[in-house]
Amino acid sequence: MPKSKKEKTKERVIKKSIIKKSIMKKSIINISAICLLGMTAIAADAPWKAPWGASNTQNPIPANADSIAAGQTVFAGKGQCVSCHGTSGIGDGPAGAQLQPHPADLTKIAGETDGALFWKLTTGKGAMPATKDTLSDTERWEVINYIRSLKK
C-alpha cells in the first residue's frame, strides 16, 4: 500500500532531524578537538609548576661535601644532565643548544623548593627526561644538592 502524503512528510522530517543531529555531533567533536589542541599549546608555554604536595617535600639528604660531590658525579655521568645543562649548569650543554625552550639555567633556581626540583627530575617534561626509572631517590636528592651549590 502506498504511503500517504502525511507519512512521507513525517519521514522527511525524521530524516532531516537525524541529519541535523549528526552534523551537531560532528561539530561538537570538532570544536572539542580544537579547544583541546589550544589548551595543549597554552599548557606548553605555561610555567612548569610542581604540585603543592610535591613542592613541600623536604630533602632528606644533608647538603654536605659528600652529597654535593655525589650529585656532581651523577649530574656529569649517569644522569646525563651535563649534556643539556652544561658543566656549569647554565643550560649551555651541547645537546641543549638546539632545544626550544632552552634548558633551564640551574644557577637561577632560588625560587624552587627542593621538593619541586625532585618532582621535576622525577617526572620530566618535554625534552627533559623523567629520571624515576634511571636514578634512585638518593641520587636525585644528591643532584639537587649539587645544583644548589652552583649558585654559590
Secondary structure as the mmCIF struct_conf table of DSSP 4:
data_model
#
loop_
_struct_conf.conf_type_id
_struct_conf.id
_struct_conf.beg_label_comp_id
_struct_conf.beg_label_asym_id
_struct_conf.beg_label_seq_id
_struct_conf.end_label_comp_id
_struct_conf.end_label_asym_id
_struct_conf.end_label_seq_id
HELX_LH_PP_P HELX_LH_PP_P1 PRO A 2 SER A 4
HELX_RH_AL_P HELX_RH_AL_P1 LYS A 5 ASP A 45
BEND BEND1 ALA A 46 ALA A 46
HELX_RH_AL_P HELX_RH_AL_P2 TRP A 52 SER A 55
TURN_TY1_P TURN_TY1_P1 ASN A 56 ASN A 56
HELX_LH_PP_P HELX_LH_PP_P2 THR A 57 ASN A 59
BEND BEND2 ILE A 61 ILE A 61
BEND BEND3 ASN A 64 ASN A 64
HELX_RH_AL_P HELX_RH_AL_P3 ALA A 65 ALA A 76
TURN_TY1_P TURN_TY1_P2 GLY A 77 GLY A 79
TURN_TY1_P TURN_TY1_P3 CYS A 81 CYS A 81
HELX_RH_AL_P HELX_RH_AL_P4 VAL A 82 HIS A 85
TURN_TY1_P TURN_TY1_P4 THR A 87 SER A 88
BEND BEND4 GLY A 89 GLY A 91
TURN_TY1_P TURN_TY1_P5 PRO A 94 GLN A 98
BEND BEND5 GLN A 100 PRO A 101
HELX_LH_PP_P HELX_LH_PP_P3 HIS A 102 ALA A 104
HELX_RH_3T_P HELX_RH_3T_P1 LEU A 106 LYS A 108
TURN_TY1_P TURN_TY1_P6 ALA A 110 GLY A 111
BEND BEND6 GLU A 112 GLU A 112
HELX_RH_AL_P HELX_RH_AL_P5 ASP A 114 THR A 123
STRN STRN1 LYS A 125 LYS A 125
TURN_TY1_P TURN_TY1_P7 GLY A 126 ALA A 127
STRN STRN2 MET A 128 MET A 128
TURN_TY1_P TURN_TY1_P8 LYS A 132 THR A 134
BEND BEND7 LEU A 135 LEU A 135
HELX_RH_AL_P HELX_RH_AL_P6 ASP A 137 LEU A 150
TURN_TY1_P TURN_TY1_P9 LYS A 151 LYS A 151
#
